[in-house]
Amino acid sequence: MNDLENAVIRPLRFTADVEAMQAFLERLGLRSRIESERGGWVDMLTGRGMVALHDAASSSTGGQPGQTTLSFEADKLDELKDRLEQVGFVDATVFDEAYGRVLSVSGPEGVVIWVDERSDDLYGYKLHDAAPDDRWSVTPYLTGADEAPWQRFLGALGVQTVVRFGPADGDFAVRLDLTTTEDLDDVQRRVGGSRTEAGLEIVDPDGQLVVVHG
């Protein structure tokens, strides 16, 4: 499978304060890549995976401050659509939005997933010269998710990062977890938080728990 056909995992955080969340994630080790010139949107890189920040107040989908959803970014959406259909995700649809092409598909348990197509058109956006820190990865934690069908779905997308799973009962939810090979003591000195068996637990500017795994 060509790397360009793979989807990169990109949790989307709706936030009450994009600048505060951006600064928090940069202190952790993420790097800003593309930012809206009007504010309200930024996506950030790690060595593996991305995080997108969206101003909740301007969300057209009703995203609430502190809410994290699961999204992806990929090249060649048409090829990705074909691959998803071949393994049973038959409602995969590619359509145009104001900011570019998007693939929509119902994942396991009917959770609607969006995949944005990478674009070279930066009208209205500014590009940062961001070299991702290879020590860091985005490794979201999913609850209310049956692991086996989700792993099958992620495999069809070509996702090559770790996704962690919590209890399968209850509503589907996404927590913004990260994994690093950087010494967690150094990370804690930089951003605070509490050490637990799970890793370094930090409360982010939206009041949400972020767990950094070593």
N, C-alpha and C positions, 0 to 999 in steps of 0.2 A: 504494500500500500504506500503510495507516494505521500510524503509529508504534507504536500500542498492539499491533499484530499482529507487530511485529518482535521478534526475540529479541536480547537483549543478551549479548555474550560475557562469560563469567565463569569463567576458569580456577580450578580448585579445588586448593588446595595442602594436602596432608596434612603436618602439621608436628609436630615434637617439642616446640615451644615457641610456642604461639599468641601470647603476649604479646610475645615477642622479634620474631617476624615482623611482627606488627601495628605495633610501634614502628619497625621498619626501613622498612616501606612508607609509614608516615606521614612519616618523614624524607624519603623520596623525593618525596612530593607527593600520595599517596593519602589519602582521608578515610574514616574508619570510619562506617558507616551503621547496621547492625543487629548487635547482639551478644547472645549468649546470657547470661542472668543467671547461669547455672551455670558459665560459661566453656566453652571448647572450640570455639567457633564465632564468627566475625565475618565480615561481608562489607564490602568497601571500594570506594569509588567513585573514578573519574576522570572527566574530561570525556567520554570515550567508553570504555565497557567497565567491568568490575568484576573484583575478585579476591575469592575466598572462602577463608578459612582454617579448617581443621578439625583438631582434635586427633587425631593419628594413633592414639594409644593407645586412644581410644574409638570408632574407626571400625568400623562393622558390616560394611564391605565389604573389610576387610583392607588399607586404604591404609597405605603405608609412609612414614615420615618423609622428607621431601624429594621425594616423588612428586607430580607435578602432572597432573591430568586435565582434560579439556575439558568444560565444562558451560555452561549458558546460563540466563537468566531471561527470562520473557515474561509478558504478559497474554494472555488469550483462548486457552488451550491447545487448545480444541476447533477453533477456526478454524485454528490452526497445524497441528494434526493433519491436517485436511482438505487443506491446502496441500501438506504433505509427501507425502500419499498420491497427490495428483494428479500429482506429478513422479516417482513410482515408489518412494517409501520407505513400502512398504505395511504394515510391521509397527509403525508408530507407534501407541502405546498410552498412554492417559491413565488414571492410577489415583491413589488416595488414599494418602498417607503421613501419619504422625502430625503432621508439620509443614506439611502442605498437599498440593495436587495437583501431580502430576509427569507429564511426558510422557517416555516412553522410546522411542528409535528407534535402529535400526542404521544408522549412517552408512557412508561408504565403507570398504571393506576389512573390514566387519563390526564396526567399532568402535562400541560401545554408548554413546550420548549421552543424557544426562538434561537436561531443561529444567524448572526449577522455576517454578511459577506465582507471580506476585507476590500477596502477601496483605496485608490490613490487620489481620489478627489477630496481635497482637504478644504474646500470652500466653507468658510465659517468656522474653521477649526485651526488650531495651531499645533504643530508637531514638535515635540521635545526630542532632543538627541539623547534618547534613553538607552543606556547599556544595562540590561537586566543583571541583577546579582544572582549568579548561578547557584548560590547557596540556599536560595529560597524557592519554595513551590507553593502553589495554591492547592489545598487539599480539603475541599468542603466536606462538611459533616451533615449527612442526610438523616432525618428522622421521618417516621411515617412512610418508609420506603422498603419494599421487599427487595432484598439485596440481589437475588439471582436475576430477575428480569431487568433490574437497573444495570447490572453489570453487562448483560446482553445488549442493552440499548447503548451504553457507553462504548462497548466494543464496536458496534455498528458505526458509531460516530468517529471511531478511531482515536478516542481520548487516551492519552498516554500518561496521565497523572493519576495519583492515588485519590480515590474517593472513599471516605470513611462512612460507616453506617451505624446508626444508633437503633433504638427500639423501633420496630416496624408498625406498632399500633399508633393510632392517633392520626392527626392531619399531617400532610407532607410539609416539611419545613427544612430550611437550609441555614446552617451556621457557617460563618466565614472562618474556617480553620486554615492554618498555614503550617508548613513544615520547613525546618532549616537545619543545615549542618553547622551553622554558626553556634558558638557556645551560648547556651541559654542564660548563663550568668551574665554574659556581656549584653544580651538582649534585655534582660531584666534591669540591669543598671541604666539602660538607655530609655526604657519605656515604662518601667515599674511592673506591676502585676504580682501574682502569687504563684509559687511553684506547687504543683500537685503531681499525683501519679500520672496524670494525662499529659502534663507538660507545663507550660507557662500560661496561666489564665489572666487575661487582661480585659478590662471593661473599656470599650471604645467610646468615642465622643457621642455616639447615638445611644449609649447606655446598654449596648449589647455585648455579650461575652464573645471574645475571640480567644481561641486556644492555639498556641504555638507549640508544635510537637518537635522534639529534638531528634 
